[in-house]
Amino acid sequence: HHLHIVVHGGPVWIRHLHFRDALRASPVLAARYAALKAELAVRHPTDREAYTSAKTAFVNSLSDPN
């Protein structure tokens, strides 16, 4: 398990919600993210940090609320 704790209403909270909303609004983006996660799970089955790092660019591209 991996737990994120953020300040309610803070900048990280807002980025997380923006990312969630972007995926909900676009089935194409959601499918791309799911495929990326599946690929990375195979590539990094025991290295959570490498898995997370490898998806950072995609997540950041959808997380900017501006």
Biopython code that builds the backbone (N, CA, C, O; Angstrom):
import numpy as np
from Bio.PDB.StructureBuilder import StructureBuilder

atoms = [
    (1, "HIS", "N", (0.835, -1.177, 0.000)),
    (1, "HIS", "CA", (0.000, 0.000, 0.000)),
    (1, "HIS", "C", (0.878, 1.237, 0.000)),
    (1, "HIS", "O", (1.983, 1.241, 0.543)),
    (2, "HIS", "N", (0.371, 2.264, -0.608)),
    (2, "HIS", "CA", (1.078, 3.542, -0.674)),
    (2, "HIS", "C", (0.064, 4.626, -0.349)),
    (2, "HIS", "O", (-0.961, 4.750, -1.019)),
    (3, "LEU", "N", (0.351, 5.398, 0.667)),
    (3, "LEU", "CA", (-0.598, 6.397, 1.143)),
    (3, "LEU", "C", (-0.046, 7.802, 0.919)),
    (3, "LEU", "O", (1.112, 8.081, 1.230)),
    (4, "HIS", "N", (-0.882, 8.676, 0.379)),
    (4, "HIS", "CA", (-0.544, 10.092, 0.228)),
    (4, "HIS", "C", (-1.365, 10.878, 1.239)),
    (4, "HIS", "O", (-2.577, 10.690, 1.339)),
    (5, "ILE", "N", (-0.716, 11.744, 1.977)),
    (5, "ILE", "CA", (-1.420, 12.631, 2.902)),
    (5, "ILE", "C", (-1.098, 14.060, 2.486)),
    (5, "ILE", "O", (0.069, 14.446, 2.412)),
    (6, "VAL", "N", (-2.142, 14.841, 2.215)),
    (6, "VAL", "CA", (-1.962, 16.224, 1.771)),
    (6, "VAL", "C", (-2.909, 17.129, 2.550)),
    (6, "VAL", "O", (-3.880, 16.670, 3.152)),
    (7, "VAL", "N", (-2.610, 18.400, 2.525)),
    (7, "VAL", "CA", (-3.450, 19.386, 3.191)),
    (7, "VAL", "C", (-4.713, 19.610, 2.354)),
    (7, "VAL", "O", (-4.634, 19.933, 1.169)),
    (8, "HIS", "N", (-5.870, 19.433, 2.984)),
    (8, "HIS", "CA", (-7.140, 19.652, 2.296)),
    (8, "HIS", "C", (-7.205, 21.096, 1.790)),
    (8, "HIS", "O", (-7.051, 22.041, 2.565)),
    (9, "GLY", "N", (-7.432, 21.253, 0.501)),
    (9, "GLY", "CA", (-7.534, 22.575, -0.102)),
    (9, "GLY", "C", (-6.200, 23.181, -0.493)),
    (9, "GLY", "O", (-6.161, 24.254, -1.096)),
    (10, "GLY", "N", (-5.098, 22.506, -0.155)),
    (10, "GLY", "CA", (-3.767, 23.022, -0.480)),
    (10, "GLY", "C", (-3.397, 22.758, -1.934)),
    (10, "GLY", "O", (-4.161, 22.133, -2.669)),
    (11, "PRO", "N", (-2.223, 23.234, -2.350)),
    (11, "PRO", "CA", (-1.819, 23.104, -3.746)),
    (11, "PRO", "C", (-1.673, 21.653, -4.213)),
    (11, "PRO", "O", (-2.024, 21.336, -5.350)),
    (12, "VAL", "N", (-1.167, 20.782, -3.364)),
    (12, "VAL", "CA", (-1.032, 19.373, -3.767)),
    (12, "VAL", "C", (-2.411, 18.733, -3.888)),
    (12, "VAL", "O", (-2.657, 17.955, -4.810)),
    (13, "TRP", "N", (-3.301, 19.054, -2.973)),
    (13, "TRP", "CA", (-4.694, 18.579, -3.034)),
    (13, "TRP", "C", (-5.322, 18.987, -4.367)),
    (13, "TRP", "O", (-5.945, 18.168, -5.043)),
    (14, "ILE", "N", (-5.157, 20.241, -4.733)),
    (14, "ILE", "CA", (-5.737, 20.761, -5.975)),
    (14, "ILE", "C", (-5.151, 20.048, -7.191)),
    (14, "ILE", "O", (-5.882, 19.722, -8.127)),
    (15, "ARG", "N", (-3.830, 19.801, -7.187)),
    (15, "ARG", "CA", (-3.206, 19.082, -8.302)),
    (15, "ARG", "C", (-3.750, 17.667, -8.426)),
    (15, "ARG", "O", (-4.011, 17.193, -9.532)),
    (16, "HIS", "N", (-3.921, 16.991, -7.292)),
    (16, "HIS", "CA", (-4.472, 15.626, -7.319)),
    (16, "HIS", "C", (-5.886, 15.628, -7.900)),
    (16, "HIS", "O", (-6.222, 14.778, -8.723)),
    (17, "LEU", "N", (-6.707, 16.578, -7.473)),
    (17, "LEU", "CA", (-8.074, 16.651, -7.990)),
    (17, "LEU", "C", (-8.095, 16.993, -9.477)),
    (17, "LEU", "O", (-8.909, 16.456, -10.227)),
    (18, "HIS", "N", (-7.204, 17.883, -9.904)),
    (18, "HIS", "CA", (-7.150, 18.243, -11.319)),
    (18, "HIS", "C", (-6.775, 17.009, -12.153)),
    (18, "HIS", "O", (-7.360, 16.772, -13.210)),
    (19, "PHE", "N", (-5.809, 16.236, -11.677)),
    (19, "PHE", "CA", (-5.417, 15.006, -12.376)),
    (19, "PHE", "C", (-6.604, 14.037, -12.455)),
    (19, "PHE", "O", (-6.900, 13.499, -13.522)),
    (20, "ARG", "N", (-7.274, 13.821, -11.331)),
    (20, "ARG", "CA", (-8.441, 12.937, -11.303)),
    (20, "ARG", "C", (-9.508, 13.409, -12.285)),
    (20, "ARG", "O", (-10.059, 12.613, -13.046)),
    (21, "ASP", "N", (-9.794, 14.704, -12.264)),
    (21, "ASP", "CA", (-10.838, 15.247, -13.126)),
    (21, "ASP", "C", (-10.473, 15.143, -14.599)),
    (21, "ASP", "O", (-11.342, 14.911, -15.439)),
    (22, "ALA", "N", (-9.176, 15.315, -14.923)),
    (22, "ALA", "CA", (-8.733, 15.180, -16.313)),
    (22, "ALA", "C", (-8.958, 13.756, -16.809)),
    (22, "ALA", "O", (-9.389, 13.558, -17.945)),
    (23, "LEU", "N", (-8.669, 12.764, -15.969)),
    (23, "LEU", "CA", (-8.888, 11.372, -16.363)),
    (23, "LEU", "C", (-10.378, 11.057, -16.492)),
    (23, "LEU", "O", (-10.783, 10.333, -17.402)),
    (24, "ARG", "N", (-11.180, 11.592, -15.597)),
    (24, "ARG", "CA", (-12.625, 11.352, -15.663)),
    (24, "ARG", "C", (-13.244, 11.986, -16.905)),
    (24, "ARG", "O", (-14.210, 11.459, -17.458)),
    (25, "ALA", "N", (-12.694, 13.108, -17.340)),
    (25, "ALA", "CA", (-13.250, 13.839, -18.479)),
    (25, "ALA", "C", (-12.846, 13.236, -19.822)),
    (25, "ALA", "O", (-13.478, 13.516, -20.840)),
    (26, "SER", "N", (-11.806, 12.418, -19.834)),
    (26, "SER", "CA", (-11.307, 11.894, -21.102)),
    (26, "SER", "C", (-11.042, 10.392, -21.016)),
    (26, "SER", "O", (-10.035, 9.971, -20.446)),
    (27, "PRO", "N", (-11.930, 9.596, -21.572)),
    (27, "PRO", "CA", (-11.683, 8.154, -21.598)),
    (27, "PRO", "C", (-10.382, 7.792, -22.328)),
    (27, "PRO", "O", (-9.742, 6.794, -21.998)),
    (28, "VAL", "N", (-10.000, 8.590, -23.303)),
    (28, "VAL", "CA", (-8.759, 8.328, -24.030)),
    (28, "VAL", "C", (-7.556, 8.504, -23.103)),
    (28, "VAL", "O", (-6.663, 7.657, -23.071)),
    (29, "LEU", "N", (-7.537, 9.603, -22.352)),
    (29, "LEU", "CA", (-6.439, 9.812, -21.406)),
    (29, "LEU", "C", (-6.445, 8.748, -20.319)),
    (29, "LEU", "O", (-5.387, 8.258, -19.925)),
    (30, "ALA", "N", (-7.614, 8.392, -19.836)),
    (30, "ALA", "CA", (-7.709, 7.355, -18.803)),
    (30, "ALA", "C", (-7.163, 6.027, -19.324)),
    (30, "ALA", "O", (-6.465, 5.316, -18.600)),
    (31, "ALA", "N", (-7.476, 5.691, -20.567)),
    (31, "ALA", "CA", (-6.969, 4.448, -21.160)),
    (31, "ALA", "C", (-5.449, 4.508, -21.346)),
    (31, "ALA", "O", (-4.755, 3.517, -21.121)),
    (32, "ARG", "N", (-4.939, 5.665, -21.754)),
    (32, "ARG", "CA", (-3.486, 5.824, -21.893)),
    (32, "ARG", "C", (-2.795, 5.654, -20.552)),
    (32, "ARG", "O", (-1.749, 5.011, -20.466)),
    (33, "TYR", "N", (-3.371, 6.225, -19.509)),
    (33, "TYR", "CA", (-2.785, 6.108, -18.175)),
    (33, "TYR", "C", (-2.831, 4.655, -17.693)),
    (33, "TYR", "O", (-1.860, 4.160, -17.121)),
    (34, "ALA", "N", (-3.943, 3.981, -17.920)),
    (34, "ALA", "CA", (-4.068, 2.574, -17.524)),
    (34, "ALA", "C", (-3.035, 1.715, -18.258)),
    (34, "ALA", "O", (-2.413, 0.839, -17.657)),
    (35, "ALA", "N", (-2.853, 1.966, -19.549)),
    (35, "ALA", "CA", (-1.868, 1.201, -20.323)),
    (35, "ALA", "C", (-0.448, 1.481, -19.826)),
    (35, "ALA", "O", (0.370, 0.567, -19.718)),
    (36, "LEU", "N", (-0.163, 2.742, -19.528)),
    (36, "LEU", "CA", (1.156, 3.097, -18.998)),
    (36, "LEU", "C", (1.405, 2.382, -17.676)),
    (36, "LEU", "O", (2.476, 1.810, -17.471)),
    (37, "LYS", "N", (0.423, 2.410, -16.779)),
    (37, "LYS", "CA", (0.571, 1.762, -15.485)),
    (37, "LYS", "C", (0.782, 0.251, -15.635)),
    (37, "LYS", "O", (1.590, -0.334, -14.914)),
    (38, "ALA", "N", (0.071, -0.372, -16.553)),
    (38, "ALA", "CA", (0.233, -1.814, -16.777)),
    (38, "ALA", "C", (1.635, -2.122, -17.294)),
    (38, "ALA", "O", (2.279, -3.069, -16.842)),
    (39, "GLU", "N", (2.102, -1.311, -18.248)),
    (39, "GLU", "CA", (3.451, -1.494, -18.791)),
    (39, "GLU", "C", (4.509, -1.324, -17.702)),
    (39, "GLU", "O", (5.451, -2.113, -17.611)),
    (40, "LEU", "N", (4.348, -0.300, -16.886)),
    (40, "LEU", "CA", (5.330, -0.025, -15.843)),
    (40, "LEU", "C", (5.292, -1.077, -14.738)),
    (40, "LEU", "O", (6.323, -1.371, -14.133)),
    (41, "ALA", "N", (4.130, -1.643, -14.468)),
    (41, "ALA", "CA", (4.030, -2.704, -13.468)),
    (41, "ALA", "C", (4.830, -3.930, -13.910)),
    (41, "ALA", "O", (5.426, -4.619, -13.082)),
    (42, "VAL", "N", (4.840, -4.195, -15.203)),
    (42, "VAL", "CA", (5.634, -5.309, -15.737)),
    (42, "VAL", "C", (7.121, -4.957, -15.695)),
    (42, "VAL", "O", (7.954, -5.792, -15.344)),
    (43, "ARG", "N", (7.441, -3.734, -16.049)),
    (43, "ARG", "CA", (8.839, -3.297, -16.104)),
    (43, "ARG", "C", (9.457, -3.151, -14.712)),
    (43, "ARG", "O", (10.649, -3.399, -14.534)),
    (44, "HIS", "N", (8.664, -2.755, -13.740)),
    (44, "HIS", "CA", (9.166, -2.491, -12.383)),
    (44, "HIS", "C", (8.318, -3.234, -11.338)),
    (44, "HIS", "O", (7.695, -2.594, -10.490)),
    (45, "PRO", "N", (8.286, -4.552, -11.385)),
    (45, "PRO", "CA", (7.368, -5.280, -10.502)),
    (45, "PRO", "C", (7.694, -5.179, -9.016)),
    (45, "PRO", "O", (6.806, -5.361, -8.184)),
    (46, "THR", "N", (8.932, -4.898, -8.669)),
    (46, "THR", "CA", (9.309, -4.851, -7.251)),
    (46, "THR", "C", (9.942, -3.520, -6.853)),
    (46, "THR", "O", (10.496, -3.393, -5.761)),
    (47, "ASP", "N", (9.859, -2.543, -7.733)),
    (47, "ASP", "CA", (10.499, -1.249, -7.454)),
    (47, "ASP", "C", (9.478, -0.126, -7.578)),
    (47, "ASP", "O", (9.327, 0.479, -8.640)),
    (48, "ARG", "N", (8.773, 0.145, -6.466)),
    (48, "ARG", "CA", (7.716, 1.157, -6.476)),
    (48, "ARG", "C", (8.248, 2.532, -6.850)),
    (48, "ARG", "O", (7.572, 3.286, -7.550)),
    (49, "GLU", "N", (9.448, 2.869, -6.394)),
    (49, "GLU", "CA", (10.001, 4.188, -6.701)),
    (49, "GLU", "C", (10.278, 4.352, -8.191)),
    (49, "GLU", "O", (10.016, 5.418, -8.748)),
    (50, "ALA", "N", (10.801, 3.317, -8.847)),
    (50, "ALA", "CA", (11.041, 3.386, -10.295)),
    (50, "ALA", "C", (9.714, 3.466, -11.048)),
    (50, "ALA", "O", (9.588, 4.211, -12.020)),
    (51, "TYR", "N", (8.736, 2.697, -10.596)),
    (51, "TYR", "CA", (7.401, 2.729, -11.204)),
    (51, "TYR", "C", (6.814, 4.137, -11.129)),
    (51, "TYR", "O", (6.325, 4.673, -12.123)),
    (52, "THR", "N", (6.870, 4.724, -9.941)),
    (52, "THR", "CA", (6.324, 6.069, -9.738)),
    (52, "THR", "C", (7.085, 7.094, -10.566)),
    (52, "THR", "O", (6.477, 7.954, -11.204)),
    (53, "SER", "N", (8.387, 7.009, -10.557)),
    (53, "SER", "CA", (9.211, 7.951, -11.317)),
    (53, "SER", "C", (8.910, 7.876, -12.810)),
    (53, "SER", "O", (8.876, 8.900, -13.492)),
    (54, "ALA", "N", (8.691, 6.670, -13.314)),
    (54, "ALA", "CA", (8.456, 6.485, -14.749)),
    (54, "ALA", "C", (7.115, 7.056, -15.206)),
    (54, "ALA", "O", (6.947, 7.339, -16.392)),
    (55, "LYS", "N", (6.173, 7.229, -14.307)),
    (55, "LYS", "CA", (4.887, 7.799, -14.719)),
    (55, "LYS", "C", (4.758, 9.287, -14.380)),
    (55, "LYS", "O", (3.723, 9.897, -14.647)),
    (56, "THR", "N", (5.795, 9.862, -13.800)),
    (56, "THR", "CA", (5.752, 11.248, -13.350)),
    (56, "THR", "C", (5.452, 12.232, -14.472)),
    (56, "THR", "O", (4.632, 13.132, -14.287)),
    (57, "ALA", "N", (6.082, 12.091, -15.612)),
    (57, "ALA", "CA", (5.870, 13.030, -16.721)),
    (57, "ALA", "C", (4.401, 13.035, -17.153)),
    (57, "ALA", "O", (3.822, 14.094, -17.397)),
    (58, "PHE", "N", (3.810, 11.851, -17.245)),
    (58, "PHE", "CA", (2.392, 11.777, -17.637)),
    (58, "PHE", "C", (1.512, 12.441, -16.595)),
    (58, "PHE", "O", (0.633, 13.236, -16.927)),
    (59, "VAL", "N", (1.749, 12.114, -15.337)),
    (59, "VAL", "CA", (0.934, 12.689, -14.255)),
    (59, "VAL", "C", (1.087, 14.210, -14.230)),
    (59, "VAL", "O", (0.097, 14.933, -14.119)),
    (60, "ASN", "N", (2.311, 14.689, -14.332)),
    (60, "ASN", "CA", (2.531, 16.145, -14.303)),
    (60, "ASN", "C", (1.872, 16.844, -15.479)),
    (60, "ASN", "O", (1.423, 17.983, -15.349)),
    (61, "SER", "N", (1.809, 16.179, -16.624)),
    (61, "SER", "CA", (1.207, 16.810, -17.802)),
    (61, "SER", "C", (-0.290, 17.049, -17.616)),
    (61, "SER", "O", (-0.870, 17.893, -18.298)),
    (62, "LEU", "N", (-0.920, 16.314, -16.698)),
    (62, "LEU", "CA", (-2.366, 16.464, -16.453)),
    (62, "LEU", "C", (-2.676, 17.143, -15.132)),
    (62, "LEU", "O", (-3.839, 17.420, -14.841)),
    (63, "SER", "N", (-1.662, 17.416, -14.330)),
    (63, "SER", "CA", (-1.895, 17.903, -12.975)),
    (63, "SER", "C", (-1.916, 19.419, -12.847)),
    (63, "SER", "O", (-2.345, 19.939, -11.817)),
    (64, "ASP", "N", (-1.471, 20.126, -13.852)),
    (64, "ASP", "CA", (-1.383, 21.588, -13.749)),
    (64, "ASP", "C", (-2.773, 22.193, -13.928)),
    (64, "ASP", "O", (-3.358, 22.093, -15.006)),
    (65, "PRO", "N", (-3.301, 22.817, -12.885)),
    (65, "PRO", "CA", (-4.648, 23.375, -12.980)),
    (65, "PRO", "C", (-4.745, 24.626, -13.847)),
    (65, "PRO", "O", (-5.848, 25.130, -14.062)),
    (66, "ASN", "N", (-3.649, 25.132, -14.340)),
    (66, "ASN", "CA", (-3.683, 26.346, -15.177)),
    (66, "ASN", "C", (-3.786, 26.032, -16.643)),
    (66, "ASN", "O", (-3.824, 26.944, -17.469)),
]
sb = StructureBuilder()
sb.init_structure("model")
sb.init_model(0)
sb.init_chain("A")
sb.init_seg("    ")
for serial, (resi, resn, name, xyz) in enumerate(atoms, 1):
    if name == "N":
        sb.init_residue(resn, " ", resi, " ")
    sb.init_atom(name, np.array(xyz, "f"), 0.0, 1.0, " ", f" {name:<3s}", serial, name[0])
structure = sb.get_structure()
